[in-house]
């Protein structure tokens, strides 16, 4: 049984999202669990949101999909009449434009298949349509949710999808104690879904673990934006790491630099190959109790 809950706020209104026209199909950027944006094919014939097995394994390895998100397995009938048994899992947050749904059921598709935005998302819209002339995915009379982390609203440039890293947040990153290998990086960039994407975290540290005790006692709080160059093996180049926007407290700025130094990333990909890039990362230090 497919089960999902819609969390919304604000008044009912129409919303539209630009589509990407590629090889006779429409693609739309989909933001998964506030961590990564991927281009999905809009497919009303698919019963679920579908993520190919090779992409799914990467999402699990990086902690974007957690073990607790697994739901069950289910048999699906394919277009040629054959059947496929697939794992199903829960996407805790799925955002298209400013429309965000919580707890969307998705299934794992065949390797090297397409990312599909299917009925487990589309059927929860009051009405939706594709505007062929303007190349828009249009949601009509839908209460929308605008994420507080939208980069444009904050006037920030993010090199990868934003993740809240306040000191009060506990992060579960899955099996990321295993080092990222050159072969994994090669496969990541060679995959059709990642061949031209920016960097994103593989092993992400918690700001809470770097919050200086002296800063806590002094009730120093703030947000640091760190700028750095990422090598094509996913490691920040130490001498390039610098404070782009200060918190106003030297101890917090130093802690943020130390945190980035110890993080690991999937590098940016260009034309299917790992590429060096310059990135920024916001890090927030806030006390939960004073």
Sine and cosine of phi, psi and omega as CSV:
sin_phi,cos_phi,sin_psi,cos_psi,sin_omega,cos_omega
0.00,0.00,0.80,-0.60,0.00,-1.00
-0.99,0.14,0.78,-0.63,-0.05,-1.00
-0.74,-0.67,0.69,-0.72,-0.01,-1.00
-0.38,-0.93,0.44,-0.90,-0.01,-1.00
-0.81,-0.58,0.68,-0.73,0.01,-1.00
-0.98,-0.20,0.86,-0.52,0.10,-1.00
-0.97,-0.25,0.87,-0.49,-0.06,-1.00
-0.66,-0.75,0.27,-0.96,0.15,-0.99
-0.50,-0.87,0.36,-0.93,0.01,-1.00
1.00,-0.09,0.06,-1.00,-0.04,-1.00
-1.00,0.10,0.40,-0.92,0.05,-1.00
-0.92,0.40,0.71,-0.70,0.00,-1.00
-0.30,-0.95,0.27,-0.96,0.04,-1.00
-0.99,0.15,0.45,-0.90,0.04,-1.00
-0.58,-0.81,0.56,-0.83,0.01,-1.00
-0.71,-0.70,0.53,-0.85,-0.05,-1.00
-0.77,-0.63,0.78,-0.63,0.03,-1.00
-0.88,0.47,0.66,-0.75,0.03,-1.00
-0.98,-0.21,0.45,-0.90,0.09,-1.00
-0.96,-0.27,0.86,-0.51,-0.01,-1.00
-1.00,-0.06,0.87,-0.49,-0.08,-1.00
-0.59,-0.81,0.87,-0.49,0.07,-1.00
0.80,0.61,0.70,0.71,0.09,-1.00
0.99,0.15,0.07,1.00,0.02,-1.00
-0.79,-0.61,0.37,-0.93,0.04,-1.00
-0.99,-0.16,0.76,-0.65,0.07,-1.00
-0.92,-0.40,0.53,-0.85,0.03,-1.00
-0.71,-0.70,0.70,-0.72,0.05,-1.00
-0.92,0.40,0.76,-0.65,0.00,-1.00
-0.83,-0.56,0.78,-0.63,-0.05,-1.00
-0.99,-0.17,0.88,-0.48,-0.13,-0.99
-0.96,-0.28,0.85,-0.53,0.11,-0.99
0.77,0.64,0.58,0.81,0.05,-1.00
0.82,0.57,0.50,0.87,-0.05,-1.00
-0.79,-0.61,-0.62,0.78,-0.09,-1.00
-0.51,-0.86,0.58,-0.81,0.05,-1.00
-0.95,-0.30,0.78,-0.63,0.03,-1.00
-0.76,-0.65,0.47,-0.88,-0.01,-1.00
-1.00,0.01,0.87,-0.50,-0.02,-1.00
-0.96,-0.28,0.55,-0.84,0.16,-0.99
-0.98,0.18,0.76,-0.65,0.07,-1.00
-0.97,0.24,0.92,-0.39,-0.13,-0.99
-0.68,-0.73,0.99,-0.13,0.00,-1.00
-0.95,0.32,-0.22,0.98,0.02,-1.00
-0.99,0.13,-0.23,0.97,0.03,-1.00
-1.00,0.04,0.76,-0.65,-0.06,-1.00
-0.95,0.32,-0.47,0.88,-0.01,-1.00
-0.82,-0.58,0.21,-0.98,0.35,-0.94
-0.92,0.38,0.74,-0.68,-0.08,-1.00
-0.85,-0.53,0.73,-0.68,0.07,-1.00
-0.84,-0.54,0.84,-0.55,-0.01,-1.00
-0.86,0.52,0.46,-0.89,-0.10,-0.99
-0.86,0.52,-0.60,0.80,-0.04,-1.00
-0.93,0.36,-0.61,0.79,0.06,-1.00
-0.95,0.32,-0.66,0.75,-0.01,-1.00
-0.85,0.52,-0.69,0.73,-0.02,-1.00
-0.89,0.45,-0.57,0.82,0.06,-1.00
-0.93,0.38,-0.66,0.75,0.00,-1.00
-0.90,0.43,-0.61,0.80,0.04,-1.00
-0.93,0.37,-0.71,0.71,-0.05,-1.00
-0.88,0.47,-0.56,0.83,-0.03,-1.00
-1.00,0.00,0.01,1.00,0.03,-1.00
0.99,0.14,0.11,0.99,0.07,-1.00
-0.93,0.37,-0.63,0.78,0.16,-0.99
-0.94,-0.34,0.77,-0.63,-0.06,-1.00
-0.97,-0.23,0.31,-0.95,0.05,-1.00
-0.86,0.52,-0.57,0.82,-0.01,-1.00
-0.93,0.36,-0.19,0.98,0.00,-1.00
-0.99,0.10,-0.22,0.97,-0.02,-1.00
-0.92,0.39,0.67,-0.74,-0.04,-1.00
-0.95,-0.32,-0.89,0.45,-0.04,-1.00
-0.18,-0.98,-0.20,-0.98,0.16,-0.99
-0.87,-0.49,0.49,-0.87,-0.04,-1.00
-0.54,-0.84,0.55,-0.83,0.03,-1.00
-1.00,0.03,0.73,-0.69,0.03,-1.00
-0.86,-0.51,0.59,-0.81,0.08,-1.00
-1.00,-0.09,0.82,-0.58,-0.02,-1.00
-1.00,0.09,0.16,-0.99,-0.06,-1.00
-0.87,0.49,-0.50,0.86,-0.02,-1.00
-1.00,0.06,0.09,1.00,0.03,-1.00
1.00,-0.06,-0.21,0.98,0.02,-1.00
-0.97,0.23,0.26,-0.96,-0.01,-1.00
-0.91,-0.42,0.54,-0.84,0.02,-1.00
-0.74,-0.68,0.80,-0.61,0.10,-1.00
-1.00,-0.04,0.82,-0.58,-0.14,-0.99
-0.75,-0.66,0.54,-0.84,0.13,-0.99
-0.95,0.31,0.58,-0.81,0.11,-0.99
-0.88,-0.47,0.53,-0.85,-0.03,-1.00
-0.55,-0.84,0.20,-0.98,-0.06,-1.00
-0.97,-0.23,0.79,-0.62,0.17,-0.98
-1.00,-0.07,0.92,-0.39,-0.11,-0.99
-0.90,0.44,-0.57,0.82,0.02,-1.00
-0.60,-0.80,0.85,-0.53,0.06,-1.00
-0.79,-0.61,0.88,-0.47,-0.09,-1.00
-0.85,-0.53,0.77,-0.63,0.11,-0.99
-0.86,-0.51,0.92,-0.38,-0.13,-0.99
0.89,0.46,-0.81,-0.58,0.04,-1.00
-0.98,-0.20,0.16,0.99,0.01,-1.00
-0.99,-0.12,0.88,-0.48,-0.02,-1.00
-0.86,-0.51,0.78,-0.63,0.12,-0.99
-0.91,-0.41,0.58,-0.81,0.04,-1.00
-0.97,-0.23,0.51,-0.86,0.11,-0.99
0.82,0.58,0.85,0.53,0.05,-1.00
-1.00,-0.02,0.78,-0.63,0.00,-1.00
-0.98,0.19,0.72,-0.70,0.02,-1.00
-0.73,-0.68,0.31,-0.95,0.03,-1.00
-0.80,-0.60,0.37,-0.93,0.00,-1.00
-1.00,-0.01,0.84,-0.55,0.00,-1.00
-1.00,-0.10,0.04,-1.00,0.01,-1.00
-0.88,0.48,0.51,-0.86,0.06,-1.00
-0.84,0.55,0.56,-0.83,0.02,-1.00
0.90,0.45,0.26,0.97,0.09,-1.00
-0.99,0.15,-0.20,-0.98,-0.03,-1.00
-0.99,-0.17,0.50,-0.87,0.19,-0.98
-0.97,0.22,0.84,-0.55,-0.10,-1.00
-0.86,-0.50,0.78,-0.63,0.13,-0.99
-1.00,-0.06,1.00,-0.07,-0.15,-0.99
-0.98,-0.19,-0.33,-0.94,-0.18,-0.98
-0.94,0.33,-0.38,0.93,0.03,-1.00
-0.91,0.41,-0.28,0.96,0.17,-0.99
-0.97,-0.22,-0.79,0.61,-0.15,-0.99
-0.90,0.44,-0.58,0.82,-0.07,-1.00
-0.94,0.33,-0.22,0.98,0.02,-1.00
-1.00,-0.01,-0.02,1.00,0.14,-0.99
-0.99,0.16,0.57,-0.82,0.12,-0.99
-0.88,0.47,-0.81,0.58,0.16,-0.99
-0.54,-0.84,0.49,-0.87,0.08,-1.00
-0.53,-0.85,0.39,-0.92,-0.01,-1.00
-0.38,-0.93,0.35,-0.94,0.12,-0.99
-0.97,-0.24,0.85,-0.53,0.07,-1.00
-1.00,0.01,0.99,-0.17,-0.07,-1.00
-0.91,0.41,-0.58,0.81,-0.06,-1.00
-0.92,0.40,-0.70,0.72,-0.03,-1.00
-0.99,-0.14,-0.06,1.00,-0.01,-1.00
0.81,0.58,0.89,0.47,-0.01,-1.00
-0.76,-0.65,0.58,-0.82,0.24,-0.97
-1.00,-0.08,0.88,-0.47,-0.15,-0.99
-0.93,-0.37,0.80,-0.59,0.13,-0.99
-0.96,-0.27,0.83,-0.56,-0.04,-1.00
-0.97,-0.24,0.66,-0.75,0.09,-1.00
0.78,0.62,0.72,0.69,-0.01,-1.00
-0.91,-0.41,0.80,-0.60,0.15,-0.99
-0.88,0.47,0.79,-0.61,-0.08,-1.00
-0.94,-0.33,0.37,-0.93,0.04,-1.00
-0.85,-0.53,0.84,-0.54,0.05,-1.00
-0.98,-0.19,0.89,-0.45,-0.06,-1.00
-0.89,0.47,0.69,-0.73,0.04,-1.00
-0.93,0.37,-0.22,0.98,-0.03,-1.00
-0.99,-0.14,0.17,0.99,-0.01,-1.00
-0.86,0.51,0.84,-0.55,-0.11,-0.99
-0.87,0.50,-0.65,0.76,-0.05,-1.00
-0.89,0.45,-0.61,0.79,-0.01,-1.00
-0.91,0.42,-0.51,0.86,0.00,-1.00
-1.00,0.01,-0.05,1.00,-0.02,-1.00
0.92,0.38,0.51,0.86,-0.08,-1.00
-0.90,-0.44,0.43,-0.90,0.18,-0.98
-0.97,-0.24,0.80,-0.60,0.06,-1.00
-0.90,-0.43,0.72,-0.69,0.01,-1.00
-0.99,0.12,-0.26,0.97,0.11,-0.99
-0.61,-0.79,0.23,-0.97,-0.01,-1.00
-0.84,0.55,0.65,-0.76,-0.10,-0.99
-0.94,0.35,0.55,-0.83,0.09,-1.00
-0.73,-0.69,0.74,-0.67,0.04,-1.00
-0.93,0.38,0.78,-0.63,-0.02,-1.00
-0.78,-0.63,0.60,0.80,0.06,-1.00
-0.90,0.44,0.38,-0.93,-0.08,-1.00
-0.90,0.43,-0.38,0.92,-0.04,-1.00
-0.99,0.13,-0.12,0.99,-0.09,-1.00
-1.00,0.03,0.73,-0.68,0.12,-0.99
-0.98,-0.21,0.80,-0.60,-0.08,-1.00
-0.95,-0.31,0.73,-0.68,0.12,-0.99
-0.95,-0.31,0.90,-0.45,-0.14,-0.99
-0.94,-0.33,0.22,0.97,0.07,-1.00
0.93,0.36,-0.55,-0.83,-0.12,-0.99
-1.00,0.03,0.82,0.57,-0.07,-1.00
-0.99,-0.14,0.20,0.98,0.16,-0.99
-0.97,0.24,-0.26,0.97,0.05,-1.00
-0.98,0.19,0.80,-0.59,-0.04,-1.00
-0.88,0.48,0.54,-0.84,0.07,-1.00
-0.98,0.21,0.83,-0.56,-0.09,-1.00
-0.99,-0.12,0.38,-0.92,0.07,-1.00
-0.84,0.54,-0.57,0.82,0.00,-1.00
-0.92,0.39,-0.62,0.78,0.04,-1.00
-0.91,0.42,-0.63,0.78,0.05,-1.00
-0.90,0.43,-0.67,0.75,0.00,-1.00
-0.88,0.47,-0.72,0.69,-0.01,-1.00
-0.91,0.42,-0.62,0.79,0.01,-1.00
-0.86,0.52,-0.77,0.64,-0.04,-1.00
-0.96,0.28,-0.45,0.89,0.00,-1.00
-0.97,0.25,-0.35,0.94,0.01,-1.00
-0.91,0.41,0.65,-0.76,-0.06,-1.00
-0.85,0.52,-0.53,0.85,-0.06,-1.00
-0.98,0.22,-0.33,0.94,-0.09,-1.00
-0.89,-0.46,0.03,1.00,-0.20,-0.98
-0.91,0.42,-0.34,0.94,0.02,-1.00
-0.69,-0.72,0.76,0.65,0.00,-1.00
-0.92,-0.39,0.30,-0.95,0.07,-1.00
-0.99,0.14,0.05,-1.00,0.00,-1.00
-0.94,0.34,0.42,-0.91,0.13,-0.99
-0.47,-0.88,0.40,-0.92,-0.17,-0.99
-0.90,0.43,0.66,-0.75,0.16,-0.99
-0.98,-0.21,-0.81,0.58,0.10,-0.99
-0.86,-0.51,0.95,-0.30,-0.10,-0.99
-0.96,-0.28,0.81,-0.59,0.01,-1.00
-0.97,0.23,0.27,-0.96,0.04,-1.00
-0.98,-0.18,0.74,-0.67,0.03,-1.00
-0.85,0.52,-0.55,0.83,-0.02,-1.00
-0.85,0.52,-0.54,0.84,-0.03,-1.00
-0.97,0.25,-0.22,0.98,-0.04,-1.00
-0.93,-0.38,0.00,1.00,-0.03,-1.00
-0.93,0.36,0.92,-0.39,-0.05,-1.00
-0.88,0.47,0.68,-0.73,0.03,-1.00
-0.86,0.51,-0.62,0.78,0.00,-1.00
-0.90,0.45,-0.59,0.81,0.03,-1.00
-0.93,0.36,-0.61,0.80,0.04,-1.00
-0.90,0.44,-0.70,0.71,-0.02,-1.00
-0.90,0.44,-0.57,0.82,0.00,-1.00
-1.00,0.08,0.01,1.00,-0.02,-1.00
0.83,0.56,0.65,0.76,0.10,-1.00
-0.99,0.14,0.82,-0.58,0.01,-1.00
-0.75,-0.66,0.44,-0.90,0.05,-1.00
0.20,-0.98,0.04,-1.00,-0.07,-1.00
-0.80,-0.60,0.77,-0.64,-0.04,-1.00
-0.91,-0.42,0.69,-0.72,0.16,-0.99
-0.94,-0.35,0.88,-0.47,-0.06,-1.00
-0.98,-0.21,0.71,-0.71,0.05,-1.00
-0.94,-0.35,0.64,-0.77,-0.03,-1.00
-0.34,-0.94,0.28,-0.96,0.10,-1.00
-0.97,-0.22,0.75,-0.66,-0.02,-1.00
-0.97,-0.23,0.82,-0.57,0.03,-1.00
-0.95,0.30,0.21,-0.98,-0.04,-1.00
-0.97,0.26,0.01,1.00,0.11,-0.99
-0.98,-0.20,0.12,0.99,0.06,-1.00
1.00,0.03,0.11,0.99,0.00,-1.00
-0.98,-0.22,0.72,-0.69,0.10,-1.00
-0.91,0.41,0.70,-0.71,0.07,-1.00
-0.97,0.23,0.91,-0.42,-0.20,-0.98
-0.80,0.60,-0.73,0.69,-0.08,-1.00
-0.94,0.35,-0.21,0.98,-0.01,-1.00
-1.00,-0.01,-0.21,0.98,-0.10,-1.00
-0.96,0.27,0.82,-0.57,-0.02,-1.00
-0.49,-0.87,0.35,-0.94,0.04,-1.00
-0.98,0.20,0.85,-0.53,0.05,-1.00
-1.00,0.00,-0.65,0.76,0.09,-1.00
-0.71,-0.70,0.85,-0.53,-0.09,-1.00
-0.99,0.15,0.48,-0.88,0.10,-0.99
-0.98,0.20,-0.27,0.96,-0.11,-0.99
0.99,-0.11,-0.07,1.00,0.00,-1.00
-0.79,-0.62,0.89,-0.45,-0.05,-1.00
-0.82,0.57,-0.61,0.79,-0.03,-1.00
-0.90,0.43,-0.65,0.76,0.01,-1.00
-0.93,0.36,-0.63,0.78,0.04,-1.00
-0.87,0.48,-0.69,0.72,0.00,-1.00
-0.91,0.42,-0.61,0.79,0.02,-1.00
-0.91,0.42,-0.63,0.78,0.01,-1.00
-0.91,0.42,-0.66,0.76,0.04,-1.00
-0.90,0.44,-0.66,0.75,0.01,-1.00
-0.90,0.44,-0.61,0.79,0.00,-1.00
-0.90,0.44,-0.72,0.69,0.00,-1.00
-0.90,0.44,-0.62,0.79,0.01,-1.00
-0.84,0.54,-0.55,0.84,-0.10,-1.00
-0.99,-0.14,0.11,0.99,0.02,-1.00
-1.00,0.00,0.33,-0.94,0.07,-1.00
-0.82,-0.57,0.61,-0.79,-0.04,-1.00
-0.75,-0.66,0.46,-0.89,0.38,-0.93
-0.96,0.29,0.76,-0.65,-0.01,-1.00
-0.94,0.34,0.22,-0.98,0.15,-0.99
-0.92,0.40,0.44,-0.90,0.00,-1.00
-0.86,-0.51,0.69,-0.73,0.05,-1.00
-0.76,-0.65,0.89,-0.46,0.00,-1.00
0.82,0.58,0.63,0.78,0.07,-1.00
0.99,0.13,0.12,0.99,-0.02,-1.00
-0.80,-0.60,0.55,-0.83,0.03,-1.00
-0.86,0.51,0.62,-0.78,-0.05,-1.00
-0.65,-0.76,0.61,-0.79,0.10,-0.99
-0.94,0.34,0.48,-0.88,-0.02,-1.00
-0.39,-0.92,0.37,-0.93,0.09,-1.00
-0.99,-0.16,0.75,-0.67,-0.12,-0.99
-0.73,-0.69,0.30,-0.95,0.16,-0.99
-0.80,-0.60,0.52,-0.85,0.02,-1.00
-0.68,-0.74,0.86,-0.52,0.08,-1.00
-0.99,0.12,0.69,-0.72,0.02,-1.00
-0.75,-0.67,0.81,-0.58,-0.08,-1.00
-0.95,-0.32,0.73,-0.69,0.09,-1.00
-0.89,-0.46,0.95,-0.31,0.01,-1.00
-0.67,-0.74,0.64,-0.77,0.03,-1.00
-0.98,0.18,0.65,-0.76,0.05,-1.00
-0.99,0.10,-0.49,0.87,0.02,-1.00
-0.70,-0.71,0.66,-0.75,0.04,-1.00
-0.90,-0.43,0.00,0.00,0.00,0.00
